[in-house]
Amino acid sequence: MCEKSEISCCSLRSEYDLKSLKVRNFGSERKSFGKTTIRLEPDVAEVFPNADTVNEALWFLIRVMQDNQVSALTKQSQNSSDGADKTS
């Protein structure tokens, strides 16, 4: 007879393949299954209560940075075209 705390091969069906099973860890060391986990400093975590607020802030920052890059390129091309007009 099998003990309750142990799983023995007599209590499992033959089609179960336990060799392919993987043990999942719990806690901060567990596998994230494709999602990236980022640890925030405690003072930053107080401002951002969840992942959605962090993502919104980062998306906003990305848009601002991209807008600044576009405006910098526009100014640079205007300055170079102004210089070409003055020399001709």
Secondary structure, DSSP 8 states (H G I E B T S, - for coil): ---TTS--GGGS-TT--GGG------STTS--TT-------HHHHHH--SHHHHHHHHHHHHHHHHHHHHHHHHHHHHHHHHHHHHH-
